[in-house]
Amino acid sequence: MRLTEEAQRLYHWALINDPVTESSRAQAAAGTELDEDTCRVAFEALIDAGLLEAVGTPGGTVWQAQSPQAAGARQLAEGESALRGQEDALRERADELCRERERLQAAREQYAALMPIFLQSRQLSHPHDVIGLLTDKVAVRAMLVEAVDAARDEVLVTKPGGAFPPAAMREALPRDLALLASGVQMRNLYQHATRYDQPTRANAEALMAAGAEIRTLTEVLPQMIVVDRELAFLPAVGSGALIVREPSLLAFLIASFERDWGNAAPFSVGPLAAHDVSEDLKQTIIQQLSNGLKDEAIARRLGVSLRTCRRHVSELLESLGATSRFQAGVMAERLRAAAALDSPTPAAAAPGARCEECGTSLPPAASTGRRRRHCSARCRSRAHRARQQSAGP
């Protein structure tokens, strides 16, 4: 308790006039030069602090001034007693929470232990049930962990999105590293946008250091996990997962994965991880613009934020000299057609070849083998406009 200056002044007066009687109390305001209301509040504060103690006498009630040490000892003893009571209640509550947590963990382990029995019985009673639906997320997670931990040869993963949940990555990383250490091959397909997210990139680099192979595409299949080419997990509508064992469907899923894997770019490490795929992202954005897609739809398909998508679109509009998104897509299509006509014979860029517009060194040839003549979309746009101007009206 913090005493006001007025209360301290009244305490000094009470020590001099100890004990304070009813008649002397009426004179306290004049003796301390305080108004009556302030003096009354200060008097009550001294009583609450234990610095004035009421004592009954034959002549009436008097108030005796107490030493700060004695008053403080009484007040602190009461406060410490109350605090100990609260601490005991908190410890008891903490023990209850610990017991409840242990109970939930035991229940979780019990349910997880029943999953192998459930799956084995289901397979025996439904030998033709090669596509199953699990709607319970806990059951899906338990089955997935068990299936991946039991993998013998290979795990294939496709995972859309530009940034994966950090908590999920922290939980899965030790398990994935242990799987790789056991000799199981792991191939992961992500979207290009993962290269721009630092936590996701760090997770990918840790997996690759342990032996995993990771590649990226502009767009990938919905999330899929295939274990030993015998079991696949696919997202179900709403929640849960589809459990696929049907050989023909598995073959289709694996063929789709292999097609995308062949077209994907290896995940680079270090500063160039994002730079290596920026041109691919831009070309995809141009294609989507020419198809009339809005920025929100493009961002969702590429796994990037709306802000990042709009920044790319703005840069493309500026480089092409376009005034609208649709015009940018049309101009880009014309530039690609013009480039194809300019280089009818597939050929790689000659060593030391330079851009015909700005003179900078040309990058390696595209995957199609078409000979490059310009280093960027901006230079192709400039060359195209120059040809149009030279051709005249």
Summary of the structure (lengths in Angstrom):
residues: 393
radius of gyration: 38.6
end to end distance: 91.4
largest distance: 123.1
contacts: 1101
relative contact order: 0.06
helix: 58%
strand: 13%
